[in-house]
Amino acid sequence: MSLIALTLGDPAGIGPELVVAAWQAHIAAKNAPADFFVIAPPEVLLPMLEAKGLSARILADPQTLPEPGDTCLPILDCGSYSGFEVGKPSLASARIAWAALETASTLARAGKVQAIVTAPVAKANLHACGFAFPGQTEFFAHSFGVAIADTAMMLAGPELRTVPLTIHIPLQDVPRSLSQEHIIRQARVVARALARDFNITHPRLAVAGLNPHAGEQGHIGQEEINIIIPAIGALQAEGMNISGPYSADALFSSAQRKRYDVALAMYHDQALIPIKTLSFEDSVNITLGLPIVRTAPDHGTAFDIAGKNQACPRSFLAALAYARTCLDNR
Amino acid sequence: MSLIALTLGDPAGIGPELVVAAWQAHIAAKNAPADFFVIAPPEVLLPMLEAKGLSARILADPQTLPEPGDTCLPILDCGSYSGFEVGKPSLASARIAWAALETASTLARAGKVQAIVTAPVAKANLHACGFAFPGQTEFFAHSFGVAIADTAMMLAGPELRTVPLTIHIPLQDVPRSLSQEHIIRQARVVARALARDFNITHPRLAVAGLNPHAGEQGHIGQEEINIIIPAIGALQAEGMNISGPYSADALFSSAQRKRYDVALAMYHDQALIPIKTLSFEDSVNITLGLPIVRTAPDHGTAFDIAGKNQACPRSFLAALAYARTCLDNR
């Protein structure tokens, strides 16, 4: 059986509430086999579980999971607990988040887990601790020896899958960050992952233009002509079912969405605006191109509402559901 | 009574079908008073009307409109007809489109019409004829002696109103096209128009960031800190109900949309992606800041389907409905 590890995220944020909500959803599903466990210091979760009339089982080995019907949350201790305040991100809370990631990575590399669902972390304190990666995606890519350019961030919701080809960079840096090579490399990652993880053997990729109206034949910008169209041509020559560039404003309409399996966007908001406009609470971040499945909710640590029972777990539960689907398809 | 002029647009495109569809909708509404007429060479419309069992009344003066129940489409001849081929944009078809705009402008400046609904034109042939404006919006701004920076393009649909502060420019030119002055000037235009045309006396304006996550406190770009936040502060100091910058990906979710009357976007696709994702066929382009009301559908000439009875008139009918609403509110 495939096993899924949930990492706690920054425990000063809403991560602890999310993993407990996932376990409550598991209990509510009645007699389903436990296919996941949580990587966290038990000190963080035990008081929360107790307050809800639940308990935990501390795992020595992640392969001994509870029997169906057992309501004890399986926890694998990642250590690094030295106290922290809920709602107040700190070096201490960031160290816990990091420790959970390291444990997850070690288990995945040893073949003991096949998927990781990560709760949100806060980057500033992680970096202050010495965490050397821009984010969790880059951490896992490095763990598995995969070049970051051979991974891709897919946002998936009930109505749309989309991949931004540039991510957390200033808008003014986007045009110079695009190249034929980059688009080609990312499109290959996406097409392979759709076949492997989503069981779409000949996926249809639609590519957005960078400029308004996809540049209007060069009247509003040259990147379509110089970069995007040649990249699409090269990929078509490989036999890929890819088309574009399409005017980004029309690409995400309901009629257009029926014509592709995934939209490649040129920058962060070109992908994130439509996915969050269509389905704010049910969309999921999936890292494509890793040897394991990795999914995450499409939101941050939400320190402002942490510990107040206000966190909406829908995106985290959707991330867990996507991890199961991808494992089933592999 | 307020009068609305519909301009034909490029007659080689779907404009003729749109204005006839508007008249058919008027007839179907039974006994409604005719509050609009069409500016076009009768030669273009008469055969289409005849094919549908309808006829026309050629107006000498736009103030003599049909009585309720009369099914004859009122047409004001703008001249310039020299033949053209449907589906084939040409200098001849562009000259007709231009003539209709000139007639509409003349009537509006003389106080004979209070609103103009424009069918789509094609810019390349207009420019080849000598039309000296980037588009219809700039033509009307110039006609009324209004600086283009004192007009704004609002996209309005059933679920969202949004104004892009830069429009048809390459994405790489967007950051340098933004300034505090420009944001302040545009926000004032928008706030005044919402009060005058939409009867929202103290409108709530929400401002999008330029960069991913609205720049994350300067970690992903500086424009929020250097330009957008000071502009918002200056407008708040004037008493405007304006806030932001908000992360653009979250700004258009259903929960966020309830918190503002209009979203100011920094560039074309930041505004157009959410409006077209939410309501592709019912969104409308409204020029704010003119002495008259001017609305237009949110699509182009569609030469490829012209004359085939395939054009969807919903956006054009919505543009006519918005024109009526704005006139009622003035």
Contacts between the chains, C-beta under 8 A, distances in Angstrom:
chain1	res1	chain2	res2	distance
A	167	B	212	7.2
A	168	B	212	5.4
A	168	B	213	7.5
A	168	B	216	8.0
A	168	B	220	5.6
A	169	B	212	7.4
A	169	B	220	6.7
A	170	B	175	7.9
A	170	B	211	5.1
A	170	B	215	7.7
A	170	B	220	5.7
A	170	B	221	3.3
A	170	B	222	7.6
A	170	B	223	7.9
A	171	B	171	7.4
A	171	B	174	6.7
A	171	B	175	6.2
A	171	B	210	5.3
A	171	B	211	5.2
A	171	B	212	7.8
A	171	B	221	6.4
A	171	B	223	7.8
A	172	B	172	7.2
A	172	B	174	7.8
A	172	B	175	4.3
A	172	B	221	7.0
A	172	B	223	8.0
A	174	B	171	6.7
A	174	B	172	7.8
A	175	B	170	7.9
A	175	B	171	6.3
A	175	B	172	4.3
A	210	B	171	5.3
A	211	B	170	5.1
A	211	B	171	5.2
A	212	B	167	7.2
A	212	B	168	5.4
A	212	B	169	7.4
A	212	B	171	7.8
A	212	B	267	7.8
A	212	B	268	4.0
A	212	B	269	6.3
A	212	B	272	7.7
A	213	B	168	7.5
A	215	B	170	7.6
A	216	B	168	8.0
A	220	B	168	5.6
A	220	B	169	6.7
A	220	B	170	5.6
A	221	B	170	3.3
A	221	B	171	6.4
A	221	B	172	7.0
A	222	B	170	7.6
A	223	B	170	7.9
A	223	B	171	7.8
A	223	B	172	7.9
A	248	B	269	4.8
A	248	B	272	7.8
A	248	B	273	5.9
A	249	B	268	7.3
A	249	B	269	5.5
A	249	B	272	3.5
A	249	B	273	5.3
A	249	B	275	7.9
A	249	B	276	4.9
A	250	B	276	5.8
A	250	B	280	7.3
A	252	B	273	6.1
A	252	B	276	7.0
A	252	B	277	4.3
A	253	B	276	5.4
A	253	B	277	6.4
A	253	B	280	3.8
A	254	B	280	6.8
A	255	B	280	6.7
A	267	B	212	7.8
A	268	B	212	3.9
A	268	B	249	7.3
A	269	B	212	6.3
A	269	B	248	4.8
A	269	B	249	5.5
A	269	B	270	6.4
A	270	B	269	6.4
A	270	B	273	6.9
A	272	B	212	7.7
A	272	B	248	7.8
A	272	B	249	3.4
A	273	B	248	6.0
A	273	B	249	5.4
A	273	B	252	6.1
A	273	B	270	6.9
A	273	B	273	5.0
A	273	B	274	5.7
A	273	B	277	7.7
A	274	B	273	5.7
A	274	B	274	7.3
A	274	B	277	4.8
A	275	B	249	7.9
A	276	B	249	4.9
A	276	B	250	5.8
A	276	B	252	7.0
A	276	B	253	5.5
A	277	B	252	4.3
A	277	B	253	6.4
A	277	B	273	7.7
A	277	B	274	4.8
A	277	B	277	5.2
A	277	B	278	6.3
A	278	B	277	6.3
A	280	B	250	7.3
A	280	B	253	3.8
A	280	B	254	6.8
A	280	B	255	6.8
